[in-house]
Amino acid sequence: AGDEEQAGEAADFLGSALDLSRGDSVLDQGCGVGWLSLPLSARGFRALGVDVSSAYVERANGAARARGLDADFRVGDVERFVAPRAMDAVVNWRTSFGYCEDDARNARVLRRGFESLRPGGHFALDYPNVARVLREFEARIVRRFPTEAGEIGLVRESTTDLARGMLDQRWTWTLPDGRVLERHGSTRLYLPRDLRELLEAAGFEDIAFHGGVRGEALDRNAPRCVVVATRGTRS
């Protein structure tokens, strides 16, 4: 499926899994350029996105205005940002969680999501299925993408440090004009049990696991680890 189709599938899944109705509000932690917030807004939900990148936020707000969507994007750190009003749902998608080796910092992201929810509101976390990542691990992947301006080359180099519980990656793009861009990133290797413990510590209840957005069960072959949880009415 194409990128836009994948975003639509995720938005449809969340509308159902989070029990959303038209007009309900959704906070998108680590929203990027609005990959998920925009299709959520297109389905009638009021999306609020937060991201540390001002360039991404500017691009997302521009796309929302151009499409006439009820979506608002703000610059902020997900470790600190709490929605200005109680939200019906909070989502953290496309591995926007677990960048830090410090578990306490990662836990703060979940707690900010909890604090942004109304009692009874739902939270969804999209995370790598670590069992599958380790089983199918590839240290080096090369891809080439044809564009109107010429070919773009991508090399992704990955290493695992099991003692630290981290996946470290470097992406190198070679652009048609010869420029080379690099990005480095790390992801904490949390198993589902670890995620459950972090969510419970943040105050969440009714924690359920899915293997993706198409009804997959979570097993070692599932494409993702998607967790849905609830802020209890007594929280």
N, C-alpha and C positions, 0 to 999 in steps of 0.2 A: 504494500500500500504506500502511496505517496505521503509526503509529510503533512499536507493539508488534510488528507483523508484520515491519517492517524490522529490528528488533533480533533477532528470531528468525532471519531470513535471514542476518544477519551472523554470529550464533553458529554456525549450521549450516556456513556457509562456512569459518569459522575452525577448527571441529572437524576438517574435512577438510584444509584447506590447511596447517595446523600439525601434522598427523598426531597428533592428540590421542586418548588413550584415557580411559575413565572413571577418575576418581581423579587424573588429571594436574593439575598446578598451573598457574595462569595469572595473571600480573600485569597489571592494567589501569591503564596510566599515564593520569592525568587522567580518572578514572572518572566524575566528576560524581555523579549520583544513582544510579548503577548501571545505566544504560540497557543496557549490554552485559554487565557482570559478572553481573547477576542471571540473564539467560537462559543464559549460559555455565554458571553454577552449576546451573541447573535441568536441564541436560543431563549432569550428573554430574561436572563439572570443579570443582576447588577454586580458587575465585576470591579473589584479593587485590587490592583496589582502593586507589589513592592519589589524593588530590585536595587542593588547597590550601584549598578551602572547607569549613570545619567544618560548616556547615549542610547541604551536600550529603552529606557523610560521615555525619552523624547520620541523615539521611533514608534513605540507602542501607542502613545497618545496621538501621534499623527495618524496612525492607521485607524484608530478608533474614530477620530473626527472625520476622516475620509469616508468611512463606512456608516457614519451616523449611529454609532453604537454607544450604549450607556456603560462605558468603562472608563475608569480613572486609574492612572498609573503614577506612582510616586517613588522618589528616590529614598531608600532607607535600608538599614541593616536588619536582616530578618532575626538576628539575635536580640534586637532591641525593639523592633516595631510591633506595636499593638494597634489594631484597627481603632479608629476614632469612635466607632459605634459597634455594638455587638452584632456579629455576623451570623448568618444562618449556616454557613459552611466555610471551612478553610481547606485549601488544597496546597500540597507541596509536591510538585510534579517534576518529572524528567531528572531525577537525582539532584534536586535542589537542596538536598539534605545530606549530611555526612562528609562534608568537605574537610572537616577539621579532625586532627588526631586526638584532640582533647574531648573526651566524652561529655564533660560538663558543658562545654560550649555547644555541642550538638543538642544536648538536652534543653538548653535555653531556647533553641529554635522551636522545639515542640511545645515548651511552656508558653511562648509568645502566641503560638497558634491556639492553645487552650484558652488563654486570656482574651483572645480576640473573638471567641465564640459566645453566643447566647447559650444559656442552659438548654440542653436537649439538641444543640447543634452538632453537626458531624464534621469530622476531619478525615482527609484522605492523603495518604503518603504513597508516592510511586518511587520504588527503590529497585536497584539491581537484585536479581535472584542470585545470591552469592554462590549457592551450590552449583548452578549452571555456569556462572562466570568462571569458577575455578576448574570445572570439568572440561570446558571448551576453551580454556585459556590460549590465546595467541599472542606471542611476544611482539610480533610485528605484522601489521596489515597495511597493504598498499592499495589505494583506490585511485581511479582516474575518472573525472567528470567532464564530459564535453559541454561547452557553453558557446554562445554566439561569439564571444570574444576570444575563444580558444580553450584549450584543455587546462583544467585545474587538477593538480596532483595532490594527493593526501597520503601521508605516512603517519600511522599511529603506532607508537612504541609503548609497550606496557611492561611493568615489572610488579611483582607481588612481594610484599614483605610480611610474611605471616606472623613473625614475632611482634611486629607493630600492629598487625591487623589492618594494613593499608594496601590499596591498589594505586600505584603511581603511573601517570600516563603523560606522554608528550605527543602533541599533534603538530605536524609540519605541513603547511600548505605551500605549494609552488604555483603561483598565479601565472596567467598567460603572458604577462609582461615581464616575467622573470623574477619578480619580487618573491621573497620567502617570508612567511609568517609562522610564528611558533606560539603555541599555548601549552602551558603545563597545568596539570590538575591532579588531585588526589581524592580518593574516596575511601571512607572507612568501610571495612568488610564486616558489616553487621549481619548476623544470621537472624531469621524471623524471631527466634526466642529473645535475642538481644533487643530487637525493635519493640517487642511486647513489653519488656521490662522498662525501657525508656518511656514508652507511652503511658504505662501505668504510673510511673514515677511522676510524670507530668500531670496526672489527674484523670486521664482518659479511662473510659469504661467500654464494655461491649466491643472488644477488639476482634476484628475478623480479617482473615487473610484471603487474598485472591492471587491467581497466577497471571493476571493480565486483565484486559478490559473486554474480553470476548467470552467471559464465562469460564475461563480456564481455572482448574484447581491448582493450588500451589504445591508443586512437587519439584524434583530436581530438573525436570524438562521444561518447566513453565518459563515463558519469556521474561516476566518481571515478578517482583514481589510488591503487591499493592495491598496496603493496609487501610481499613476503614475503622474509625473509632468514634466515640460519642463523648461529649461533655455532659455528664450526668446532671439531672435537674436539681440535685442537691449540692452540686459543686460550688 
